[in-house]
Amino acid sequence: MLKKVLISFLLIVPMAMAEAANVTYHISLKKPGNTSVKHALTAKGNQLVDAQGKALPIDISYSQTTVGGETTLTVTLQAREKVYYNIGMEVPTGYDTDQCDFYLPGFWYHQNLRSPNTAPSFHVAKSWNVREDRLSAPLSGVFSQQAGASLSVLRQIDAQPADALIPLAQGEVILGGPTSLGYVGFDNETGKAKLTFGYPYIETPKRYIRKLTLTPAIYTFAKLDKGEKKTLTWTLHEGREADYGKYVADTWNYCFDRINPQPVKADVNVAEVKKNLTGYFRESYVDKYDLKYNSGLSLLTDKCEPANELELGFCGRVLLNAFNELEYGEANNDAQLVQMGRSIFDSFLHHGFTEAGYIYDRLNYGSKQPWGGRHSIRQQSEGIYAILHMLKYDKNRGKLHRDWEKRVRTILDNFVRLQNADGSFPRKFMDDGSVVDKSGGSTPSATVPLVMGYKYFGDKRYLKAAERTIDYLEKNIIAKSDYFSSTLDANCEDKEAAISAVTATYYMALVTKGKARQHYIDLCRESTYFALSWYYLWDVPFAQGQMLGDLGLKSRGWGNVSVENNHIDVFVFEFGHILKWLGQQTADSRFAQMYKVIYTSMDQLMPTAERHCGIAKPGFYPEVVQHTHWDYGRNGKGFYNNYFAPGWTIASLWELYTPTRTESFFKK
């Protein structure tokens, strides 16, 4: 049986490698006011000419060099008269579509089947092309489960990045200026997978313009004046992998080595960063309700006035920010910040808990029913995380909070009862424990407070529950390379799910030894590649007049959000120092270098008194950073959405620039 499998494998893989070199070319030429004309191209020496023998107003030369498992394609176009063109290529793989998973870094995983039919997925179509700036690396890839092999195409990034504003958002569009953006994608119309790529960009069969909104396709055309040249280069890379997870890991390493991202600047002045962020603490503080809080969501970028809403976890991170201002205030003799932080904790102690002992997840004091009655495992976990840090901080200074400890143990005991037999937790549930959303994708968020609770209270029940979460995580998420359902406003493939898996396995490694510890390190490394796949390795271009470009934003080091939310942000929290730690544990220099890229990149849009970065008040760090032709409801590429949630961005940056916090908690 094994012999037959090996023979089958050897028959399939060489066929794919042979077909990979069989690139087909076409060019579409457009005259203003007329529909474009598509010409199939054929090779004639080192030239590409019209397959029907028709004269073209453009000369196209090409070279194709194969070394080992890598083929470099270079195409040079030179106009004999002014032309508007779009050139495209297809590479057959020989792989059956039904046996394939696809990969567009930070945008497409497997077949994107966790998204509805209002977002890019196989639910809508099996062939897609997207502009390169949607992707954390300008790459398209396909992995064949049947062959245990893969093929990827990576665009060589232009030395002179540029983008052009467009007069229309669909149909055939002549670009009003130079762009360095092409497209990559895949074609499955015949049932056999092909990789597609070209220049300038097209987006087919639909464009994804905002959350869960698809619109008609776009085809752009670049101009070449008479005698002008344009050279384009792509690299085809073949690999053999055991599964999709190994394919993503190998491809991230390949892209990293090819692009070689460098730190954005030499250093980060952490003291100055934190001093600026305290502007948010001071200006967002609300004390007119029974719960005190820093207003962190539903704010307008042009006003930054406090709102009536607060959120325990992700969008607001109310208790984590309270701990940050408390800790910082005491370290810097700032009585105002200390008073704010203490008052927030005190108000939650007396007014922040439900009948069942959970913390209120989200309250809207402008509503007749401020609380919706639901809890999420992620929100509760993030609340406990902040409280335990406060408890350990004060305990180290000789101050105990028995009332808080009792509250925390009640929630952790509730967690133990809520946990399913397979180790998972429901994503959302009611105060009485009844399940609203049984999805287990958010399970690893519970690992962190359980491990912390074990360390703080010495209760082995919490460690046992944490171990069971990893059993579920390993079997259902990591082994299947299916990181989903962790973010609060989407139930799809997302960056936060991967980071949650990384963080959970890291925490388990901190409290175990020997083979168990090594196993958790291995799981941490495997999930880290999926987390890293969302982070940009290159700097996307902006057009003049797009604010982010005018500010000089370098996108490398920033992470895309999810399949459904197509913008970049500074969500990193503990991932930065975990990445550095993992580099030390595995002796992988790529992790250490990527940590430096992230560390030196994420403070670029810091609003200060001298440089507001499009935000009304200093310290209110932006959230929805729209880096591609997509918007969250307003403004589009190069700008922010008008509403934002700075509570979590401040908390994330604060943790990035407080790298020893977790280690300090686990010290005796």
N, C-alpha and C positions, 0 to 999 in steps of 0.2 A: 504493500500500500504506500509506504513512504517513498519507494522508488518511483511509483507512478506519479505521486504528487510532485516530486522533484523534476521529473521529465516534463510534466505539464507546465510547471513554473518556468523552466528553461525555454520552452517553446513560446510561451506568452511574452516574456520580457524582451528577448531579442526582436520580436516583431514590433513591439512598442518603440524600441530604440531606433529601429530602422525607419519606422513611419515618422518619428519625431523630426527627422531631417527633411521630410517631404513637405516643406512649407509651401503654401499657396499664397499668392499675392493678388491684390486688386487695388485699383485707385478710382476714386470718384472725383470728377472735375465739375465745377459749377461756374456758370456764367450768371452774373447778377440778374435777378428777375426770372431766371429759368430754372427748371428742375435739374438737378445734377444728373450726370451720365456716368454710369459705373462701367469700368473696363477691367475685365479679367486680364492678368498679366502672365507672361511666360518668359522663361529665361532664354537669352540669346547671348552666349558668352558670359560676360560679367554684367550684362544689361538686362533689365526687365522691360519688355515691350508688350504692346497690345496683342492679345492672343489671336485676334482676328486680322492682324496686320494693319490696323488703322494707325495713321500718324498721330502722335501725341505732342502737345505743346510743352512737354517736359521730358527731360532725360533722367532715367532712373538706373543707377548702378547699384550692385549689391555684392556682398561677400558673405560666405558662410563657412566658418571654420569650426571643426569638431576636434576636441582634445579630451580623451577619456569619456566621461559622461556629460560633457558640457559643450554646447554649440553656441557660438557667438554669431549673431546676425547683424550686419551693418548695412544700412540703406542710405544712399545719398541721392537727393533730388536736386536738379538744377533746371531752372525755367528757361525756355527759349523765347517766351513772351510772358507777360503777366498772367498768372494762373491762381485759381482758388482750388485747393485740393484737400482730399482726405485719403490717406493710404492705410490699408488694412492687411492683416495676415492671419492665416489659420494654420494650426499644426495638428494633424490627426495623431491620436494616441493608440488607436486600436482597442482601447478599453471599452467594455460594455457600460453604458451609462448607469444601468441599474446596479452595477457593482462598484460604483464610484462615489467618493465623497470629494467635495470641492473646497477650496480655500482661497479667500480674498482677505488678507490680514486685517483684523479689526472691523470686518463687515460681513463676511460670509464663512460659516462653519458647517461642515457636512452638506446638508441640502437646505439649511435654514428653515426646517419644517416646524420649529417651535413658534415661528411668527405667523400671524394671520395672513389672509390673502390681500391685505392692504399694505403689506411691506414686501420687499424683495425676498422671494423664496421659490421653491419648486411648486408651491401651491399655485403660483401665478404663471410661471414659465420655467422651462428647463435650460434656457439659454439666456445669458445676461452679459452685458458690457457696461462698465462703469468708468467714470473719470478717475484718474490715478490719485487725486488728492483725497478721495474717500478712504484711502487705504493707508495703514501704518507703514507699509512698504509697497512700492508699485509693482505688485506681483500677482499673478494668477496661477493656481495650481490644481492638479487633480491627483487623487490617490486611488488606485485600484485595489480593492480588497481581494479580488480574485487573483491578481498577479503579485500582490505584495510589492508593488512598485509605484512610482510616482513620476510625474513630469510637471515642471514649473517653468514659467517664463518671467524674468525680471527685467524691467526697463532700466537702462543706465540713466541716472539722473543728470539732467542738463546742467552744465557749468554755469549757465546764466538763467536762473529761474525767472519766470514771468507768467502773468495771467492777464486776461483781457475781459473787460466788462462786455456783456452781451446784450443786444437790443431785444432779442426774443428768447423765450425759455423753452421752446419746442420747435419741432420741424427742422428744416435746413437753415443754418445760421452762419453767415460769414462773420468771422471774428473781426472786431474793430481794432485789433492790435496784436502784438506777438504773445504767444503762450508757450509754455514748456510742457503743458499737460497733454498727455495722450490717454489711451484707454487700455484696459485689460479685461478679460472675461473668459467665457467658455460657451461652446455651442454643442448642443445635444440633439439636434433636429433629426439626425439619422439613427439615433440609438447608440452611436459610438461617440465617445467624448473627444472634442477638439478644444484646444486653447486658442483664444482669439486675442489680438492686440493690434494697436495701430496708433496713428497720429493725424490730426489733433483728435480730441476726445469725441466719442459718441456715447450715448447712454440709451441702451435698448434692452428689452422691449418697452420699458417704462423708465421714467426718471422718478427718483425718490426725493421729494422736495421738502417734506416735513413729516412729523410723526404720523405714521399710518396713512400717508397720502401719496399715491402714485399718479403721475401725469404722463401725457404722451412723450414719445421718444424725442431725442435731440441728436442732430448730426451737425458738427461744426466743420468749418472749412478755413484753413489758413492760407495766407497770401504769400506768393513768391513773385517778386518783381523779376523782370528780364535779367538773366545772368546770375540771379541770387541762388545760393545753395542752402540746403538743410540736410544735416546728417543725423541719423537716428540709429541707436544700438539697443539690442535686446540680447539676453542670454537665456538659452534653454538649458535646464538642469535636470538630469535624470537621477533617480534614487531608488533604493530598495529598502523598504521598511516593513516591520512586522504588523503595524497597525497605524491608524490615523494619528494617534497621539505621538508616536515616534516620528511620523511624517512632519507634523507641525513643529516638533522640537528641532529636527534636522533642518527644516526650512528656515526657522528663525535663526539658527546658527549660521546658515549659509547667507542669509540676507545681512545679518550683522557683520559678518566678515567682509562681504562685498561693499556695503555702504560705509562701515566703520565710523559710526557717529561719535563725535567728540563732545566733551563738556561745552556748554554754551558760553561759560565764562570761567575765569580762573578760580573764583571763590565766591561764596555767599556770606554776606555779613549778617549772620543769624541774629545778632543783637538788634540790628537796625530793622530787620524783617519783623521781629516780634514787637518791637516798639511801634512800628507802623500798624500792625494788626490790632494793637490795643485801642486804636481809634474806633474799631468796630465795637469792642466791648463797651466803651464809654457812650457811644452814640446810639446803640441799639437796645440799651437796657430799658426794660418796662417793669414798673413796680406798682401799677394801679389795680392789679387783680390779686386774687388770693395766691396764685402762683406767679412768682417773679421769674423773668426770663430775658435772655437776649433774643430779640426778634431776628429770626434767621431765614424765613421763607416768605414768599409772596411780596417781596419788596420791588420797587421800581428803580432801575439803574439811575434814572435822572433825578431821583429824590432821596432814596435811601432812608425814608421815614419809617419808623417802627410800625408793624402791622399787629392785628389782633390775634394772630395765629402763632402757636408754638408747636414744636415737634421734638419729642424725646430723642429720637435717633437720627437717621441719615440726613434729612434735609436741614434740620435745625441743630442737632447734636447739643441740646440745651445743657445737659449736665456735664458733658465733656468740656464745653466752653466755660462753664462755671468753674470746673476744676482748673482749667488753664489760667483763668484770670486770678483765681485764688493763689495758685502756686507762684505765678509770676509776680503778683502783687506783694506777696510776702518776701520773695527774693529781692525785690527792688524797692521795698518800703513804700509801696503805693497803697495807702489806706483805702482809697476809693475802690480800687479793683478788689481788694480783699473783702470789703463790705458787700460789694455786688455778688461775688462768688459765694460767700457764706449765706447771704440772704436767699439766693436761689436754692441752695441745698436745704436750708431751713424751711422754706415754703413748700418744697416737694415732700419733705418729711411729714409735714402736718396736713397738706392738702393734695398731695400728688398720687395717692394710692387708691385703687378701686376696692370694692368690697371683697374681692377674691385675693387681694394683696398684690396685684400687678400695678405697674406704674401707668398712668395715662400716657398713651402713645402720642396723641395729637389732640389739641384743643383749639377751638375757634371761638373766641369770646364775642365775636360779632354775630354769632349764630344763636338761634333759639335753643338748639341742642348742641352745646359746645363739643361734646364727645360722641363719636359715632358708635361706641360700644365694642369696637374690634381691637384686637391686639395683633401684632406681627412678631414672630420669633426674633426677627432681626432688631426691631425697635427695643424690645425688652432686653435683648442681649447687650445692645450698645448702652442702654441705661445702666445695667449692672456693672458693665466694664468701667464706666466713669465713677460710679459710687465706690467700687472696690479700690480704685486708684486713690480716691479721696481718703478712704478709711486707712489704707496702708500708709499714706503720706502723713496723716495725723498720728497714727499709731507709732510711727518712727520718731515722732516728736513728743511722745508720752501722753497723747490725748486719745481716749477711746470713745466710741459712739455705740453703746450697746443697743440703743433704739434703732439705729441704722442697720446694725448687724442683724437684728431680728427681722427687719424688713427684707433684707437681701436673702436671708436663709429661707424666708417664706417663698420668695420667687424661685429660688433654686430648687426647693422641694417641690414646688409646682411643676418645674421643668422635668424633674425625675418622673412625676406621675403622668405628665403630658407626652413623654417620649413613646414612640411607637415600638412595637416588638422588633422591627428591623433596624432600630437605632435612629430613625429619622424623626424630624419634628414637622408638624404642619406649618405651612407658610403663614397662615392667618387663622385666628381662632377667637372665640368670644370669651368673655370674662369667666363664664362657667366651665370653660374647657371644651365646649362644642366646637367642631372644626368648620371653618369657613372655606379654607383653601388647603387641601391635603397635600399639595405639591411639596416634595422633600428637598427642592433645590436650595432652600435657605438654611438647611440643617447645619452646615459648618459654622454659621454665625453663632450658634449656641455652644460650640466647643470652647470658645474663648472664656466666657464667664464661668463655665463649669470647671475648667482647669484652674482659673483664678480662684474660684470658690474653694476648690480642693486645697490649693496652696494657702489660702488665708485661714480657712476654718479647720483644715486637716480632716475633712470628711471624705472618706474613700468612695462613698456613694456617688459623689460628683465626678470623681475621676473615672469611675466605672461607666457612668453615663457618657462622659466625654469619649472614652474608648469606643463605645458603641456608635457614637456619631461618626467616627472615623471608619468603622466597619461599613457603615452605609455609604459614606463618601467614597471610599475606595471601590466598592462594588458597583455603585450606581452612577457615579459622576466621573471619577478619575479613570477607571477602567474603560468606560464608554466614551471618554473625551467629550463629555456633554455637560458643559458648565452653564447653568441656566437658573433663572428664577430667583436671583438674589436681590436685584434692585426692587424698589418699592412700587414703581409705576409701570413696569413691563414684566412680562413673563416669558422671556426669550433668552437667547444666548447673550451673555453680557460679561463685561470686564469684572464687575464686582463679584460675580459668582466665582470666577477664577481666583481673584485675590482672597476671597473668603476661604477657599480651599487651601491656598498657600498658608494663610494665617493659622488656620486650624491645625494643620500638620506641624507647623513651626512650634506652636504652643505645646503640642504633645511631645515633640522632641526635647523641649526644655525640661520636662518632668519625667523623662524616662532615661534608661541607660542601655548599653549593649546592643543586642540585635534589634530590640524594639525601637530604640532611638534611631538606629540606622535605617530601619524600615520607614519611619516617619520622615526622615531626611530625604529618602528616595521618593516618597510620595510628594513631598514638598517641591522637590526639583521638577517632577513630572508636571505638576499643576502650574509651576512657575512659568513654563514655556507658554501656556495658554494665557496667563496674565500678561506676559511680555508681548504676546502677539498683538495686543491692543495698543501698545505704546509706539509712538512714531519714531522711526529710525532716521527720518529725513525731514527737511524743511519744505513744507508746501509753499507754492508761490501765491502771492496776492497781487491784485491790480492796484495801480495808483488810485487813491481815493477810498480804498477799503481800509478802514481804520486800523485793523490788526497789522496789515502790511505797512502802513505809514508809521506805526509804532515800532516796527522792526521785529515783530514776534517771530521767533524760531520755534517751529512746532515739534522738533525732536525732543523727546522726553515727556511729551504730553500724551494722554491716553484717550482714544475714542471711547464711547460710552457703551453702546450696545447695538445689536442689529436694528433695533427700532428707534434708537436715539443717536443720531448721526452727527454728534459734535464732540469736541475735545474738552477736557477739563483737568483739574488738578487732583482728582481722586487718587490718593496714594496711601495716606495714613501710615500704617506700620510697614507697608510693602517695601518701602525704601530700605529700611534697615534690615528687614528680612532678606532682601536681595543681596545686600552686602554680606550678611552672615552666611548665606548659602554659598556665596562665592568662596568664603573661607573654608567651609565644610567640604566643598567639592573640588577646590583648587581650580575653579573655572574662572579665568580672568574676564570673560565676557560679562558675567554677572556684576563684577566689581566695576567694570567700565560703564555698563548701562546704569548702574546706581549713580555714578558721577554725572552722567547725562541728565538723569531725572532730577537729581539734587540741585544741579546748577541751572535748570531750565524753568522750574515751576514758579519762581517768584517774578517772572518777567513783567507781568501785568499788575504789579503792586500799585494801587492808587495811593499817591502821596499828595501833600499840599502843593508841591511843584508840578507834579505830573499825574493827572487824574486818571488817565487811561480809559476815558469814557465813562467813569463812575462818579457820582455826585460827591461822595465823601471819602476821605482817606481811610484806608484799612478795610473797606468793604470789598473784599477780593471778588472778582467776577466769576461767574459760574458757567453759563451756557456760551462757550467760545466757539463761534460758528466759522469753521476753517474751510469748509467746502460749500458747494452750491446747494445748500440745505438750510432750513431755518426751523426754529422751535415755535414759530408763530409770527415772528416779526424780524425784519431787518436783513437777514441772509448773510451770505459769506462776507467775512471780514468784520463782522460786528457781533454784538450780543443780542439775545432776546431782551425785550423791554422788562420782563419780570425775571427775577433771579433769586436764588437762595444762598446767600453768602455764609449762613451759619456753618454749613458743613465744609465750605472751602477754607474758612479760617481754621477749623478744627483739623482738617487734613494737613495743611501747611505746618501747623503747630507741631503735629506729630512727626512730620518729615524732618523738621529741624529740632526735634527732641529725641535723638536716636537711642538714648540709654534708658528711656522710661520703662520699657518692658523688662529689660534685664534687672533694673533696680527693684521692680516689684517682686521678682522671683529670688532675690537675695534674702538671706535670713535677717 
